[in-house]
Every structure is written in C-alpha cells, then in structure tokens.
Amino acid sequence: MQRHWGHGQRIAHTDVARDADDNIATDVEATNAAIETTLQQQHERASQLIAAERRGLLAIVDELLVAGQIAPARFSELLGLPVAQDDALDAYAQKLAAYRNPRAALLRA
C-alpha cells in the first residue's frame, strides 16, 4: 500500500523497476520503514484477534477436521451466534450458479 497506492507521506508512487535502465520513482528505501511499521501493527492486531477468539477458532478447526465442512446452523452453534434468517451468501450463491450454468442465467434475465 505504501509503495503502490500512495498510502503514506510521500507523493511519488514508488515502484520496483523491471529493467536496469528504468529509473522512475524506484527508490524503495524511503518506504521501507513505513511498510515495516504497518506490517508490525497488523501482525500485532492479528495476533490479538486470534488470541481473543481462540476458543471459536479451535472449535471451527476441530469441526473441519472431523466433517470437512460446516453448515451455517452448525457454525452458529459452535460460535454461539444466532442463526441468520437471510443468507448473506445468497448473492454469491446466485453468481456461482450463473457461472456454472450460463445458459440458465440468460433465460432468467
């Protein structure tokens, strides 16, 4: 992000040259410290989330090892969450079905 999308204090886009003759904003050293800081912060954040949700994470791992998949109701049961009335993955499921059977998708349109 620091180098390729400019999410830092520098205005110039920093890139890695593909050719030894390229010399367009290729100074990566200037962004190394910012990138390392971001990586350290996000590693710490991820570690805290994993520690805080350890019980649920291990329950999911154990279920996947036994069953190979987790149905939505079982997922809710494992994590002590209410079962959703509407499936948040419906839009994804519809797109997947259309991808698998493009002719059927055309007939519905």
C-alpha positions in Angstrom: 0.0 0.0 0.0 2.8 2.4 0.9 4.6 1.8 -2.4 1.8 1.1 -4.9 -1.2 3.1 -3.7 0.5 6.0 -2.1 -0.9 5.4 1.4 2.0 7.3 3.0 3.5 10.6 3.4 5.3 10.5 0.1 3.7 12.0 -3.0 5.6 9.9 -5.5 4.5 6.4 -6.4 7.4 4.1 -5.6 7.7 1.0 -7.8 10.2 -1.8 -8.4 11.9 -1.5 -11.7 11.6 -4.3 -14.2 14.6 -3.2 -16.2 18.0 -1.9 -15.0 17.6 1.1 -17.2 14.3 2.1 -15.5 14.7 4.9 -13.1 11.2 6.2 -12.4 10.4 6.6 -8.7 12.1 3.3 -7.9 13.6 4.4 -4.5 12.1 1.7 -2.3 14.3 2.5 0.7 12.2 5.6 1.5 9.1 3.5 2.1 10.7 0.5 3.9 10.3 1.9 7.5 6.6 2.8 6.9 5.9 -0.7 5.4 7.7 -2.4 8.3 5.6 -0.3 10.8 2.4 -1.3 9.1 3.3 -4.9 9.0 4.3 -4.9 12.7 1.0 -3.2 13.6 -1.1 -5.6 11.6 0.7 -8.6 12.9 0.1 -7.5 16.4 -3.6 -6.8 15.6 -4.0 -10.3 14.0 -2.3 -11.9 17.0 -4.7 -10.2 19.4 -7.7 -11.3 17.4 -6.5 -14.9 17.2 -5.9 -14.9 21.0 -9.2 -13.3 21.8 -11.2 -15.7 19.5 -9.1 -18.8 20.2 -11.9 -21.0 21.5 -14.1 -20.4 18.5 -11.2 -20.7 16.1 -10.2 -24.1 17.5 -13.9 -25.3 17.5 -14.0 -24.4 13.8 -10.7 -26.2 13.1 -11.9 -29.3 15.0 -15.2 -29.4 13.1 -13.4 -29.0 9.8 -11.0 -31.8 10.6 -13.9 -34.1 11.5 -16.6 -33.2 8.9 -14.6 -31.3 6.2 -17.2 -28.6 6.1 -19.5 -26.6 8.4 -23.2 -25.9 7.7 -24.4 -22.4 8.7 -26.5 -23.8 11.5 -23.5 -25.8 12.9 -21.3 -22.7 12.5 -23.7 -20.6 14.6 -23.9 -23.4 17.2 -20.1 -23.7 17.5 -19.7 -19.9 18.0 -22.8 -19.3 20.0 -24.2 -17.0 17.4 -27.8 -16.6 16.3 -28.7 -18.3 13.0 -29.2 -15.7 10.4 -32.6 -15.6 8.8 -31.4 -14.4 5.5 -28.3 -16.0 4.0 -25.5 -13.4 3.5 -24.1 -15.6 0.8 -27.2 -15.7 -1.4 -25.8 -13.1 -3.8 -22.6 -15.2 -4.1 -24.5 -18.4 -4.5 -26.6 -16.8 -7.3 -23.5 -15.7 -9.1 -21.8 -19.0 -8.7 -24.9 -20.8 -10.1 -24.9 -18.4 -13.0 -21.3 -19.1 -13.7 -21.8 -22.8 -13.5 -24.8 -22.7 -15.9 -24.6 -19.5 -18.1 -27.5 -20.6 -20.2 -29.9 -20.7 -17.2 -28.7 -17.3 -16.2 -29.6 -15.9 -19.7 -33.0 -17.5 -19.5 -33.7 -15.8 -16.2 -32.6 -12.4 -17.5 
